[in-house]
Amino acid sequence: MPNKHNDDRRHHIPKMSFKVQNWREYEAGLRRRGSLTLWIEDVVLDRWQSVGPDGQARYRDIAIETCLMLRAAFKMPLRQTEGLMDSVLTLMNLSIAAPDHTTVSRRAVGLTVTKSASAPTGPLHVLIDSTGLQVFGAGQWLEEKHGTKSRRTWRKLHLAVDADSGMIVAKILTDQHTDDPSQVGPLLAQVDEEIDKVIADGVYDSAPTYDTIAQTSDNIEVVIPPRKTAVPSAEPGSSNQRDLHLEMINTGGVCRQEAIGYGQRAQVETTMGRYKSIIGPRLRARGFEAQQTEAAIGVAVLNRMLAAGRPNSVRRQQVPA
């Protein structure tokens, strides 16, 4: 057979040297992923709606936010979200009503999303990165309908993730022309806790980025790999950490990831993958303000899912040779 002649050059997967110990707990955690439980806190029900002068229901922001979170979690249009919310309230034997889809669409513009109560406490190791979200507009419709070519339109979602808990502590949605380093300051301004370390990839390597982080606090350790064309700064100042990284590369040949903890940056990549797989790779709203609310709702959904707990991981024991 042909493969037999290349057997000595083929990559062989070594035999697993670990034995799984907790299959029962791990399978129970996987089954919990498929369970469906909906509950509404009493404080939300008390602030759900009020009655206007003509007896018309006036919905509070918490009611609009709840409907938008259901829409993001189940990836449904607004009309189906209205039906789901109405059926949940009916099953709970509540006298309050669900906001109609036009009210939710109108109120989503400029809505202030409630910050998660289970935010991590400092000092934090903040991981910063950005990802693109597609926008379905007129150009995509013309391309699908008539086959014409159009420029793709997307938004940039900038995230700041806590390395220890994996929760998103700051987010910003911008247009596609906004550069990543310019959003470091606004992201760090949203973090109320003390920051101990900031980790980002080489796109953020610049003296202004180091200066922006230094304006937040002088004690923040910055871990950003320098670019290939990077040179030491001419004047000593707030970018001295960047010069130390360059010196480490010039003396050691490579920048040791284990020594500076750069490997933690993979967690923010995982968070962006979770956002696109759970919430979706594109934005449904048409206006930019509504898209900002939609991105904030998606972040709130991910944080609540993370705070609810993860299934038990596989626990392995090494098999003696």
C-alpha positions as CSV (number, residue, x, y, z in Angstrom):
1,M,0.0,0.0,0.0
2,P,1.2,3.6,-0.7
3,N,1.0,4.6,2.9
4,K,3.3,1.8,4.0
5,H,6.2,3.4,2.2
6,N,5.8,6.7,4.1
7,D,5.2,5.1,7.4
8,D,8.6,6.1,8.8
9,R,8.0,9.8,7.9
10,R,4.4,10.0,9.1
11,H,3.4,11.7,12.4
12,H,2.3,9.1,14.9
13,I,0.0,10.0,17.8
14,P,1.5,8.6,21.0
15,K,-0.6,6.4,23.2
16,M,-2.5,8.2,25.9
17,S,-0.6,8.1,29.1
18,F,-3.5,9.2,31.3
19,K,-6.6,7.4,32.5
20,V,-9.9,9.3,33.0
21,Q,-11.1,9.2,36.6
22,N,-14.4,11.2,36.7
23,W,-16.5,10.2,33.7
24,R,-19.7,10.2,35.7
25,E,-19.3,13.8,36.9
26,Y,-18.1,15.0,33.5
27,E,-21.1,13.4,31.7
28,A,-23.5,14.9,34.2
29,G,-21.9,18.3,33.4
30,L,-22.4,17.7,29.7
31,R,-26.1,16.8,30.2
32,R,-26.6,20.0,32.2
33,R,-25.6,22.0,29.1
34,G,-28.8,20.8,27.4
35,S,-31.1,21.6,30.3
36,L,-33.4,24.6,30.0
37,T,-34.2,26.7,33.1
38,L,-35.8,30.1,33.0
39,W,-36.4,32.2,36.0
40,I,-37.0,35.9,36.7
41,E,-36.0,37.5,39.9
42,D,-38.6,39.2,42.1
43,V,-36.7,42.5,41.9
44,V,-37.1,42.4,38.1
45,L,-40.8,41.6,38.3
46,D,-41.4,44.5,40.6
47,R,-39.7,46.9,38.2
48,W,-41.0,45.3,35.0
49,Q,-43.6,47.9,34.0
50,S,-45.7,50.8,35.2
51,V,-49.1,52.1,34.1
52,G,-49.5,55.4,32.2
53,P,-52.3,57.9,32.4
54,D,-54.5,56.1,29.9
55,G,-53.8,52.6,31.3
56,Q,-51.1,51.9,28.8
57,A,-48.2,49.8,30.0
58,R,-44.9,51.5,30.2
59,Y,-42.0,49.1,30.3
60,R,-38.8,49.7,32.3
61,D,-35.4,49.3,30.9
62,I,-35.0,46.0,32.8
63,A,-37.9,44.5,30.8
64,I,-36.3,45.5,27.5
65,E,-33.0,44.2,28.6
66,T,-34.5,40.8,29.6
67,C,-36.1,40.4,26.2
68,L,-32.9,41.3,24.4
69,M,-31.0,38.8,26.4
70,L,-33.4,36.0,25.5
71,R,-33.1,37.0,21.9
72,A,-29.3,36.9,22.0
73,A,-29.2,33.6,23.9
74,F,-31.7,31.8,21.5
75,K,-30.8,33.7,18.3
76,M,-34.4,34.5,17.5
77,P,-36.0,37.5,15.7
78,L,-37.9,40.0,17.8
79,R,-41.4,38.7,17.1
80,Q,-40.4,35.2,18.2
81,T,-38.8,36.7,21.3
82,E,-42.0,38.5,22.1
83,G,-43.9,35.2,21.8
84,L,-41.4,33.3,24.0
85,M,-41.5,36.1,26.7
86,D,-45.3,36.1,26.7
87,S,-45.5,32.3,27.1
88,V,-43.0,32.4,30.0
89,L,-45.0,35.0,31.8
90,T,-48.2,33.1,31.1
91,L,-46.7,29.8,32.6
92,M,-45.7,31.8,35.7
93,N,-49.3,33.0,36.1
94,L,-48.2,36.7,36.2
95,S,-50.4,39.6,35.3
96,I,-47.6,41.6,33.6
97,A,-47.3,41.6,29.8
98,A,-44.3,41.2,27.5
99,P,-43.1,44.2,25.5
100,D,-44.1,44.0,21.8
101,H,-41.3,43.7,19.3
102,T,-41.6,47.3,18.0
103,T,-41.2,48.6,21.5
104,V,-38.1,46.4,22.1
105,S,-36.6,47.5,18.8
106,R,-37.2,51.2,19.5
107,R,-36.0,51.1,23.1
108,A,-32.8,49.1,22.2
109,V,-31.3,52.3,20.8
110,G,-29.3,53.9,23.6
111,L,-30.3,51.3,26.3
112,T,-27.9,51.1,29.2
113,V,-27.1,47.5,30.0
114,T,-26.9,46.5,33.7
115,K,-23.4,45.6,34.8
116,S,-23.0,42.1,36.1
117,A,-23.1,41.8,39.9
118,S,-20.6,39.0,39.9
119,A,-17.7,41.0,38.5
120,P,-14.2,39.8,39.4
121,T,-12.3,41.6,42.1
122,G,-8.8,43.1,41.7
123,P,-6.0,43.1,41.1
124,L,-6.8,41.9,37.6
125,H,-4.7,40.5,34.7
126,V,-6.5,42.1,31.8
127,L,-6.3,40.6,28.3
128,I,-7.1,42.9,25.4
129,D,-8.0,42.0,21.8
130,S,-10.6,42.7,19.1
131,T,-12.7,40.8,16.6
132,G,-14.9,41.6,13.6
133,L,-18.6,41.2,13.5
134,Q,-20.5,41.2,10.2
135,V,-23.2,43.7,9.4
136,F,-26.0,42.6,7.1
137,G,-26.8,45.7,5.0
138,A,-27.8,46.8,1.5
139,G,-24.5,45.6,0.0
140,Q,-24.9,42.0,1.2
141,W,-28.6,42.1,0.0
142,L,-27.6,43.2,-3.5
143,E,-24.9,40.6,-3.6
144,E,-27.3,37.8,-2.7
145,K,-30.1,39.0,-4.9
146,H,-28.3,40.1,-8.1
147,G,-24.8,38.8,-7.7
148,T,-23.1,42.2,-7.6
149,K,-19.9,42.7,-5.8
150,S,-19.9,45.1,-2.8
151,R,-17.5,46.1,-0.1
152,R,-18.0,44.1,3.1
153,T,-19.2,46.1,6.2
154,W,-18.4,45.0,9.7
155,R,-17.9,46.3,13.2
156,K,-15.0,45.9,15.6
157,L,-15.7,44.5,19.0
158,H,-12.9,45.3,21.4
159,L,-12.8,43.2,24.6
160,A,-11.0,43.3,27.9
161,V,-11.1,39.9,29.6
162,D,-10.0,38.9,33.2
163,A,-7.4,36.2,32.9
164,D,-8.4,34.4,36.1
165,S,-12.1,34.2,35.8
166,G,-12.5,34.6,32.0
167,M,-15.2,37.3,32.4
168,I,-15.4,40.3,30.1
169,V,-14.7,43.4,32.2
170,A,-14.9,45.9,29.4
171,K,-16.2,46.1,25.8
172,I,-16.4,48.7,23.0
173,L,-18.0,48.4,19.6
174,T,-16.5,50.6,16.9
175,D,-16.6,50.9,13.1
176,Q,-14.2,48.9,10.9
177,H,-11.8,51.9,10.4
178,T,-10.9,52.3,14.1
179,D,-7.5,51.1,15.0
180,D,-7.0,48.8,18.0
181,P,-4.4,50.7,20.1
182,S,-6.7,53.8,20.3
183,Q,-9.3,51.8,22.3
184,V,-6.9,50.7,25.1
185,G,-7.6,53.8,27.1
186,P,-11.4,53.6,26.8
187,L,-11.3,49.9,27.7
188,L,-9.2,50.4,30.8
189,A,-11.4,53.3,31.9
190,Q,-14.4,50.9,32.2
191,V,-12.5,48.7,34.7
192,D,-13.3,49.8,38.2
193,E,-11.0,47.3,39.9
194,E,-7.2,47.6,40.3
195,I,-5.2,46.4,37.3
196,D,-2.0,44.5,37.9
197,K,-1.1,43.4,34.3
198,V,-2.2,44.1,30.8
199,I,-1.5,41.6,28.0
200,A,-2.1,42.2,24.3
201,D,-0.7,41.0,21.0
202,G,1.8,42.7,18.7
203,V,-0.8,45.0,17.1
204,Y,-0.8,47.1,20.2
205,D,3.0,47.5,20.3
206,S,3.6,51.3,20.3
207,A,4.9,53.9,22.7
208,P,1.5,55.6,22.9
209,T,-0.1,52.3,24.1
210,Y,2.5,52.1,26.9
211,D,1.9,55.8,27.8
212,T,-1.9,55.2,27.8
213,I,-1.5,52.3,30.2
214,A,0.9,54.3,32.4
215,Q,-1.7,57.1,32.7
216,T,-4.1,54.6,34.3
217,S,-1.5,53.4,36.8
218,D,2.3,53.4,37.0
219,N,2.3,50.0,38.6
220,I,0.7,48.1,35.7
221,E,2.9,45.5,34.1
222,V,2.6,45.5,30.3
223,V,3.2,42.3,28.2
224,I,3.1,43.2,24.5
225,P,5.5,41.4,22.1
226,P,7.5,44.0,20.1
227,R,7.3,44.0,16.3
228,K,10.2,42.9,14.1
229,T,11.0,46.5,13.2
230,A,10.8,47.8,16.8
231,V,13.7,49.9,18.0
232,P,14.4,51.2,21.6
233,S,13.0,54.5,22.5
234,A,15.3,57.5,22.3
235,E,14.2,59.0,25.6
236,P,13.6,57.2,28.9
237,G,10.1,57.4,30.0
238,S,6.9,55.5,30.4
239,S,7.8,53.1,27.6
240,N,10.8,51.5,29.5
241,Q,9.0,48.2,29.7
242,R,9.0,48.0,25.9
243,D,12.7,48.5,25.9
244,L,13.1,45.7,28.4
245,H,11.2,43.4,26.1
246,L,13.5,44.4,23.2
247,E,16.6,43.8,25.3
248,M,15.2,40.3,26.2
249,I,14.8,39.5,22.6
250,N,18.2,40.8,21.5
251,T,20.0,39.0,24.3
252,G,18.1,35.7,24.4
253,G,17.0,35.4,20.8
254,V,13.4,34.9,21.6
255,C,10.9,36.5,24.1
256,R,10.2,33.7,26.6
257,Q,6.4,33.4,26.8
258,E,6.5,31.5,30.1
259,A,8.7,34.1,31.7
260,I,6.4,37.0,30.9
261,G,3.1,35.1,30.9
262,Y,2.2,35.9,27.3
263,G,0.5,32.5,26.9
264,Q,-2.5,33.8,28.9
265,R,-3.6,35.8,25.9
266,A,-5.1,32.7,24.4
267,Q,-8.0,33.1,26.8
268,V,-9.2,36.3,25.1
269,E,-9.1,34.4,21.8
270,T,-11.3,31.7,23.4
271,T,-13.7,34.4,24.6
272,M,-14.1,35.8,21.2
273,G,-14.7,32.3,19.9
274,R,-17.4,31.8,22.5
275,Y,-19.1,35.1,21.5
276,K,-19.2,34.1,17.8
277,S,-20.4,30.5,18.5
278,I,-23.0,31.4,21.2
279,I,-24.2,34.9,20.2
280,G,-23.3,34.8,16.5
281,P,-20.7,36.2,14.1
282,R,-22.9,39.1,12.9
283,L,-25.1,41.9,14.2
284,R,-28.8,41.8,13.6
285,A,-29.5,45.5,14.4
286,R,-29.3,48.0,11.6
287,G,-28.4,51.3,13.4
288,F,-25.1,51.8,15.1
289,E,-26.5,52.7,18.5
290,A,-28.7,49.6,18.4
291,Q,-25.7,47.5,17.4
292,Q,-23.8,48.8,20.4
293,T,-26.6,47.7,22.7
294,E,-26.7,44.3,20.9
295,A,-23.0,43.8,21.5
296,A,-23.4,44.8,25.2
297,I,-26.3,42.3,25.6
298,G,-24.2,39.6,24.1
299,V,-21.3,40.3,26.5
300,A,-23.8,40.3,29.5
301,V,-25.2,36.9,28.3
302,L,-21.7,35.4,28.2
303,N,-20.8,36.7,31.6
304,R,-24.0,35.3,33.2
305,M,-23.4,31.9,31.6
306,L,-19.9,31.9,32.9
307,A,-21.0,33.0,36.4
308,A,-23.6,30.2,36.4
309,G,-20.8,27.6,36.4
310,R,-19.0,25.3,34.0
311,P,-19.3,21.5,33.8
312,N,-16.7,19.6,35.6
313,S,-13.6,19.0,33.5
314,V,-12.1,15.6,32.9
315,R,-9.8,14.6,35.7
316,R,-7.0,12.4,34.6
317,Q,-4.5,10.2,36.4
318,Q,-1.2,9.3,34.8
319,V,-0.8,5.7,33.9
320,P,2.4,4.2,35.2
321,A,4.8,3.0,32.5
